[in-house]
Amino acid sequence: MDLSFSEEQNMLQESVSRLVRDHYSFQRRQQRLEDGEDLWLRFAELGWLAVPFGEDQGGIGGGAVDVGIVMEGIGRALAVEPYLPHMLASQLLARLAPEPLRDRYLSPALSGDCRLALAFIEAGGRYCPWFCATAASESSDGYQINGAKDLVPGGQSADAYLVIARSHGDTRDRQGLSLFLVEREHPGLQVRRLRTNDAAGAVQLTFENLQLDAGARLGDADQVWPELEHTLDLGAVYQAWEAVGAMAALSEVTLDYLKTRKQFGRPLGANQALQHRMVDLFIAVEEARSSALCAALAMDTDDADERRRNVSLSKIAVDRCARLVGQEAVQLHGAMGVTDELSVGHYFKRLTAIIASFGDSEWHARRIHRLDTASLSSSSQPARSQSWN
């Protein structure tokens, strides 16, 4: 199998690299955090917001690998733009929204005029993605939503939210979940900004007798879990590529530091033990890149269990590599590695947040165990039936 990038993907990679190089130095990134400015419209002009959408939708017909190329640049730059939350929400919108909603929101989402965010995390849910206490009760003219979403990444700049709410069943049932589009300015919605450790930002949403008409529902009532699971797997894949970009940049910064920092008249990099540690960082980055690519390719398979397995295996591998690279980089910089003046600590914080997103390694290990158990049970069933006959 040829895993090299196509000509179009190489052009996209060059576009991403050029923008990061010309417009996203660490100092300019810090300035954007203070000023609240971003390059969102620039992202739209370059076509990054339209990468995974079909040409009939105004996109360029790319796939998970193409978005991953952009995400690697996002990770390298520690970009403040909420690219990942917007892409997940807009792809879910494109798959499930009825035509009136899709016509109204998708085109502005691709052009940068409308930002979207996916609201699914609730307090008490831990890493259980189907945990949902927010209730969507049917009313005479639609639905009434009550409850709260504890953490919505990218929600601070979103114009509308795709909200998971329970229209049937108990809080931990996988069935009974529905998806609704709620505009930020809806009178029944309260938005509270949250400050996150990695500076990415998020919001908390509170719904109090929020009234929606039936046309605000995306997809079939009570049946949105399979699509949500696919979207969260996609999020884990995209974020794996972001981690690769952050790890690569962190490894390069650390190598430059060891080459220039002198102790006892010699560069730190002349120490053979430290050279071995840098080799370990290089291997970890390449391992993470291979794992991210494997998971991105798996998103195209029709076998849901194969997709789940590959995404979980990738998540475990990338998290392990991210932890190694982050901790080693901080240690090799010494106490300077945790100061705000250097980029090292900021990369470390972002990698720590990535490790804790879309399920941690333990959750994904249990997921693989469930898949293995189900596979063994199904494969042994025909043997039993044959023996009974």
C-alpha positions as a printed NumPy array, in Angstrom:
array([[  0.   ,   0.   ,   0.   ],
       [  1.296,   3.444,  -0.966],
       [  0.94 ,   5.712,   2.088],
       [  2.613,   8.758,   0.556],
       [  0.562,  11.925,   0.148],
       [ -1.066,  12.789,  -3.151],
       [ -0.114,  15.922,  -5.057],
       [ -3.168,  17.727,  -3.668],
       [ -2.304,  16.688,  -0.121],
       [  1.275,  17.895,  -0.56 ],
       [ -0.062,  21.254,  -1.724],
       [ -2.357,  21.421,   1.299],
       [  0.528,  20.559,   3.615],
       [  2.644,  23.315,   2.078],
       [ -0.213,  25.79 ,   2.488],
       [ -0.546,  24.898,   6.152],
       [  3.208,  25.031,   6.749],
       [  3.473,  28.435,   5.079],
       [  0.734,  29.985,   7.21 ],
       [  2.185,  28.572,  10.424],
       [  5.652,  29.786,   9.487],
       [  4.587,  33.287,   8.403],
       [  1.774,  34.087,  10.83 ],
       [  2.065,  31.874,  13.885],
       [  5.239,  32.426,  15.826],
       [  4.865,  31.782,  19.544],
       [  4.992,  35.514,  20.312],
       [  2.212,  36.307,  17.813],
       [  0.149,  33.456,  19.206],
       [  0.436,  34.938,  22.691],
       [ -0.529,  38.351,  21.33 ],
       [ -3.638,  36.891,  19.696],
       [ -4.668,  35.369,  23.009],
       [ -4.488,  38.806,  24.612],
       [ -6.191,  40.668,  21.778],
       [ -8.874,  38.057,  21.047],
       [ -8.031,  38.139,  17.346],
       [ -7.728,  35.086,  15.135],
       [ -7.15 ,  33.98 ,  11.544],
       [-10.526,  32.339,  11.039],
       [-11.373,  34.108,   7.807],
       [ -7.905,  33.298,   6.547],
       [ -8.617,  29.626,   7.244],
       [-11.787,  29.956,   5.18 ],
       [ -9.982,  31.672,   2.293],
       [ -7.48 ,  28.821,   2.147],
       [-10.35 ,  26.332,   1.996],
       [ -9.529,  24.588,   5.282],
       [-13.117,  24.81 ,   6.534],
       [-14.36 ,  23.051,   3.392],
       [-11.806,  20.214,   3.263],
       [-13.968,  17.152,   4.134],
       [-17.149,  18.174,   2.306],
       [-18.287,  17.072,  -1.138],
       [-18.129,  19.389,  -4.093],
       [-21.932,  19.415,  -4.232],
       [-21.866,  20.969,  -0.739],
       [-19.278,  23.585,  -1.642],
       [-16.324,  21.595,  -0.336],
       [-13.21 ,  20.125,  -1.932],
       [-13.954,  16.436,  -1.377],
       [-11.165,  15.587,   1.07 ],
       [-11.148,  12.992,   3.821],
       [ -9.903,  12.434,   7.344],
       [ -6.259,  12.448,   6.232],
       [ -6.693,  15.852,   4.579],
       [ -8.222,  17.349,   7.722],
       [ -5.431,  15.655,   9.671],
       [ -2.841,  17.544,   7.617],
       [ -4.472,  20.812,   8.688],
       [ -4.724,  19.602,  12.28 ],
       [ -1.003,  18.804,  12.369],
       [ -0.342,  22.423,  11.481],
       [ -2.846,  23.534,  14.125],
       [ -0.923,  21.51 ,  16.699],
       [  2.44 ,  22.828,  15.591],
       [  1.19 ,  26.415,  15.862],
       [ -0.768,  25.931,  19.103],
       [ -3.456,  27.755,  17.143],
       [ -6.148,  29.546,  19.139],
       [ -8.835,  29.1  ,  16.459],
       [-11.469,  26.446,  17.376],
       [-10.939,  24.511,  14.156],
       [-11.568,  21.041,  15.584],
       [-14.911,  21.781,  17.343],
       [-16.187,  23.578,  14.255],
       [-15.23 ,  20.754,  11.893],
       [-16.906,  18.085,  14.022],
       [-20.116,  20.099,  14.344],
       [-20.257,  21.109,  10.674],
       [-19.662,  17.532,   9.469],
       [-22.412,  16.277,  11.769],
       [-24.663,  19.041,  10.476],
       [-23.964,  18.039,   6.874],
       [-24.86 ,  14.4  ,   7.564],
       [-27.995,  14.843,   9.667],
       [-29.584,  18.245,   9.152],
       [-32.834,  18.516,   7.193],
       [-32.49 ,  20.456,   3.995],
       [-33.758,  23.819,   5.355],
       [-31.212,  23.795,   8.2  ],
       [-28.43 ,  22.538,   5.956],
       [-29.085,  25.277,   3.401],
       [-29.172,  27.905,   6.126],
       [-26.057,  26.942,   8.099],
       [-23.68 ,  24.77 ,   6.068],
       [-22.629,  27.28 ,   3.432],
       [-21.885,  30.013,   6.034],
       [-20.007,  27.409,   8.088],
       [-17.752,  26.623,   5.126],
       [-17.195,  30.284,   4.275],
       [-16.278,  31.253,   7.842],
       [-19.363,  33.393,   8.436],
       [-20.886,  30.999,  10.974],
       [-19.072,  29.051,  13.669],
       [-20.471,  25.874,  15.171],
       [-19.708,  23.774,  18.246],
       [-20.858,  20.366,  19.46 ],
       [-22.308,  20.199,  22.999],
       [-22.303,  16.659,  24.416],
       [-20.226,  16.652,  27.646],
       [-22.097,  16.712,  30.967],
       [-21.018,  16.739,  34.606],
       [-21.036,  13.226,  36.004],
       [-20.498,  11.578,  32.657],
       [-16.737,  11.144,  32.997],
       [-15.714,   9.546,  29.66 ],
       [-19.112,   7.995,  29.03 ],
       [-20.08 ,   9.743,  25.746],
       [-23.706,   8.605,  25.829],
       [-24.292,   9.947,  29.358],
       [-26.985,  12.615,  29.005],
       [-29.317,  14.104,  31.599],
       [-30.319,  17.113,  29.499],
       [-33.961,  16.433,  28.641],
       [-35.809,  17.199,  25.418],
       [-39.511,  16.919,  26.12 ],
       [-41.983,  16.974,  23.268],
       [-44.392,  19.893,  23.365],
       [-47.311,  20.96 ,  21.24 ],
       [-45.128,  22.875,  18.79 ],
       [-41.777,  21.077,  19.061],
       [-39.432,  20.379,  21.957],
       [-38.619,  21.943,  25.298],
       [-35.043,  21.477,  26.525],
       [-33.892,  21.661,  30.123],
       [-30.486,  20.84 ,  31.539],
       [-26.855,  21.817,  31.063],
       [-23.726,  20.983,  29.1  ],
       [-20.716,  21.265,  31.332],
       [-17.942,  21.8  ,  28.789],
       [-18.295,  22.862,  25.16 ],
       [-14.896,  23.311,  23.459],
       [-14.856,  26.188,  21.009],
       [-18.207,  27.397,  22.278],
       [-16.902,  30.834,  23.235],
       [-16.918,  31.929,  19.59 ],
       [-19.745,  29.744,  18.244],
       [-22.832,  31.256,  16.632],
       [-24.856,  28.057,  17.072],
       [-24.565,  24.798,  18.987],
       [-25.402,  21.234,  18.055],
       [-26.825,  19.934,  21.329],
       [-27.262,  16.315,  22.386],
       [-30.403,  15.93 ,  24.515],
       [-32.277,  12.928,  25.842],
       [-35.723,  12.494,  24.348],
       [-36.257,   9.019,  25.807],
       [-34.799,   6.615,  28.388],
       [-32.416,   6.92 ,  31.332],
       [-29.267,   9.022,  31.603],
       [-26.914,   6.152,  30.638],
       [-28.942,   4.632,  27.793],
       [-27.331,   4.701,  24.38 ],
       [-30.729,   4.884,  22.755],
       [-33.033,   7.84 ,  23.267],
       [-30.554,  10.555,  22.231],
       [-31.565,  13.311,  19.822],
       [-29.671,  16.206,  18.287],
       [-30.842,  19.822,  18.101],
       [-29.482,  23.04 ,  16.677],
       [-29.65 ,  25.951,  19.123],
       [-28.604,  29.466,  18.218],
       [-26.428,  31.334,  20.693],
       [-28.906,  34.183,  21.045],
       [-31.854,  31.958,  21.972],
       [-33.59 ,  33.474,  25.028],
       [-33.739,  30.124,  26.83 ],
       [-29.963,  29.616,  26.606],
       [-27.377,  30.852,  29.085],
       [-23.725,  30.811,  28.036],
       [-20.919,  31.069,  30.596],
       [-17.321,  31.287,  29.44 ],
       [-14.794,  28.917,  30.987],
       [-11.045,  29.379,  31.17 ],
       [ -9.139,  26.202,  30.365],
       [ -5.601,  25.302,  31.372],
       [ -4.422,  25.078,  27.75 ],
       [ -5.964,  28.482,  26.823],
       [ -8.193,  26.858,  24.18 ],
       [-11.326,  28.063,  25.964],
       [-14.783,  26.57 ,  26.375],
       [-18.263,  27.444,  27.636],
       [-20.926,  26.002,  29.872],
       [-24.457,  25.933,  28.452],
       [-27.611,  26.024,  30.567],
       [-31.03 ,  25.353,  29.037],
       [-34.066,  26.634,  30.919],
       [-37.398,  25.837,  29.268],
       [-35.716,  26.391,  25.909],
       [-38.378,  26.02 ,  23.25 ],
       [-37.536,  24.69 ,  19.775],
       [-39.751,  23.827,  16.848],
       [-39.587,  20.335,  15.384],
       [-37.487,  21.589,  12.464],
       [-34.554,  22.25 ,  14.794],
       [-34.012,  18.528,  15.29 ],
       [-31.235,  16.912,  13.248],
       [-31.608,  13.26 ,  12.328],
       [-34.135,  10.784,  13.656],
       [-35.534,  11.173,  17.156],
       [-33.937,   8.893,  19.771],
       [-31.484,   7.41 ,  17.228],
       [-28.528,   9.777,  17.036],
       [-26.015,   7.724,  19.063],
       [-24.359,   5.913,  16.089],
       [-23.736,   9.248,  14.358],
       [-22.463,  10.822,  17.58 ],
       [-20.083,   7.91 ,  18.146],
       [-18.755,   8.246,  14.587],
       [-18.234,  11.983,  15.137],
       [-16.373,  11.448,  18.419],
       [-14.142,   8.846,  16.75 ],
       [-13.464,  11.42 ,  14.069],
       [-12.59 ,  13.923,  16.796],
       [-10.103,  11.495,  18.343],
       [ -8.482,  11.009,  14.932],
       [ -8.231,  14.732,  14.201],
       [ -6.826,  15.4  ,  17.643],
       [ -4.221,  12.656,  17.173],
       [ -2.878,  14.644,  14.207],
       [ -2.89 ,  17.801,  16.316],
       [ -0.859,  15.956,  18.95 ],
       [  1.643,  14.902,  16.283],
       [  2.14 ,  18.523,  15.25 ],
       [  2.585,  19.656,  18.855],
       [  5.012,  16.812,  19.598],
       [  7.073,  17.528,  16.478],
       [  7.361,  21.222,  17.353],
       [  8.175,  20.413,  20.97 ],
       [ 10.888,  17.968,  19.917],
       [ 12.446,  20.558,  17.604],
       [ 12.387,  23.262,  20.282],
       [ 14.034,  20.891,  22.748],
       [ 16.731,  19.88 ,  20.261],
       [ 17.541,  23.541,  19.548],
       [ 17.791,  24.198,  23.281],
       [ 20.225,  21.316,  23.803],
       [ 22.368,  22.588,  20.916],
       [ 22.609,  26.148,  22.229],
       [ 22.471,  25.791,  26.021],
       [ 26.003,  25.364,  27.398],
       [ 27.128,  23.871,  30.669],
       [ 30.764,  23.622,  31.753],
       [ 31.769,  25.088,  28.407],
       [ 29.992,  22.441,  26.299],
       [ 26.521,  22.289,  24.718],
       [ 24.09 ,  20.073,  26.587],
       [ 23.539,  18.19 ,  23.355],
       [ 27.116,  16.882,  23.495],
       [ 26.039,  14.629,  26.359],
       [ 25.475,  11.184,  24.874],
       [ 22.756,  10.285,  27.38 ],
       [ 20.756,  13.341,  26.295],
       [ 21.283,  12.416,  22.652],
       [ 19.705,   9.047,  23.371],
       [ 16.729,  10.751,  24.969],
       [ 16.277,  12.944,  21.905],
       [ 16.282,   9.817,  19.729],
       [ 13.472,   8.476,  21.921],
       [ 11.508,  11.679,  21.254],
       [ 12.032,  11.352,  17.502],
       [ 10.835,   7.735,  17.554],
       [  7.777,   8.698,  19.639],
       [  6.779,  11.424,  17.157],
       [  7.061,   9.049,  14.198],
       [  5.15 ,   6.323,  16.025],
       [  2.366,   8.781,  16.815],
       [  2.276,   9.963,  13.202],
       [  1.901,   6.394,  11.93 ],
       [ -0.842,   5.681,  14.462],
       [ -2.735,   8.83 ,  13.495],
       [ -2.528,   7.951,   9.801],
       [ -3.769,   4.411,  10.453],
       [ -6.783,   5.708,  12.379],
       [ -7.581,   8.296,   9.69 ],
       [ -7.591,   5.604,   7.003],
       [ -9.822,   3.429,   9.193],
       [-12.512,   6.13 ,   9.203],
       [-13.286,   5.188,   5.583],
       [-14.144,   1.575,   6.39 ],
       [-17.724,   0.332,   6.446],
       [-16.95 ,  -1.991,   9.362],
       [-17.863,  -0.004,  12.49 ],
       [-16.026,  -2.388,  14.829],
       [-12.837,  -2.134,  12.781],
       [-13.113,   1.649,  12.91 ],
       [-13.631,   1.616,  16.667],
       [-10.701,  -0.706,  17.241],
       [ -8.263,   1.293,  15.115],
       [ -9.313,   4.606,  16.624],
       [ -8.908,   3.26 ,  20.164],
       [ -5.533,   1.677,  19.411],
       [ -4.39 ,   4.969,  17.877],
       [ -5.643,   6.955,  20.855],
       [ -3.727,   4.748,  23.295],
       [ -0.508,   4.939,  21.248],
       [ -0.678,   8.693,  20.629],
       [ -1.453,   9.464,  24.266],
       [  1.533,   7.394,  25.407],
       [  3.828,   9.165,  22.943],
       [  2.425,  12.591,  23.87 ],
       [  3.024,  11.941,  27.547],
       [  6.608,  10.851,  26.871],
       [  7.462,  13.789,  24.611],
       [  5.819,  16.358,  26.888],
       [  7.442,  15.149,  30.076],
       [ 10.881,  14.667,  28.515],
       [ 10.828,  18.126,  26.921],
       [  9.969,  19.783,  30.234],
       [ 12.66 ,  17.819,  32.071],
       [ 15.338,  18.593,  29.485],
       [ 14.554,  22.305,  29.778],
       [ 14.688,  22.17 ,  33.55 ],
       [ 12.681,  24.669,  35.571],
       [ 12.409,  26.945,  32.507],
       [ 10.16 ,  24.349,  30.876],
       [  7.144,  25.302,  32.978],
       [  7.364,  29.077,  32.639],
       [  4.931,  31.088,  30.527],
       [  7.805,  32.779,  28.713],
       [  8.771,  29.608,  26.844],
       [  6.557,  27.677,  24.445],
       [  7.486,  24.357,  26.067],
       [  5.055,  24.658,  28.95 ],
       [  2.24 ,  25.683,  26.61 ],
       [  2.795,  22.661,  24.371],
       [  2.878,  20.465,  27.469],
       [ -0.461,  21.866,  28.678],
       [ -2.06 ,  21.32 ,  25.277],
       [ -0.796,  17.751,  25.031],
       [ -2.106,  17.087,  28.54 ],
       [ -5.538,  18.37 ,  27.469],
       [ -5.443,  16.181,  24.342],
       [ -4.658,  13.099,  26.436],
       [ -7.779,  13.789,  28.508],
       [-10.087,  14.407,  25.526],
       [-12.367,  11.944,  23.694],
       [-11.72 ,   9.271,  26.325],
       [ -8.43 ,   8.494,  28.055],
       [ -6.255,   5.446,  27.396],
       [ -7.98 ,   3.391,  30.076],
       [-11.416,   4.037,  28.568],
       [-10.204,   3.05 ,  25.101],
       [ -8.528,  -0.092,  26.467],
       [-11.857,  -1.125,  27.974],
       [-13.53 ,  -0.375,  24.637],
       [-11.119,  -2.721,  22.848],
       [-11.82 ,  -5.362,  25.491],
       [-15.557,  -5.07 ,  24.851],
       [-14.984,  -5.428,  21.108],
       [-12.781,  -8.491,  21.629],
       [-15.31 , -10.081,  23.973],
       [-18.167,  -9.484,  21.535],
       [-16.087, -10.851,  18.634],
       [-15.197, -14.019,  20.542],
       [-18.803, -14.556,  21.551],
       [-20.081, -14.186,  17.994],
       [-17.377, -16.44 ,  16.538],
       [-18.034, -19.204,  19.056],
       [-21.811, -19.109,  18.56 ],
       [-21.858, -21.016,  15.219],
       [-19.691, -23.764,  16.736],
       [-22.167, -24.242,  19.557],
       [-25.09 , -24.302,  17.147],
       [-23.37 , -26.906,  15.004],
       [-22.631, -29.126,  18.007],
       [-26.228, -28.82 ,  19.191],
       [-27.427, -29.92 ,  15.795]])
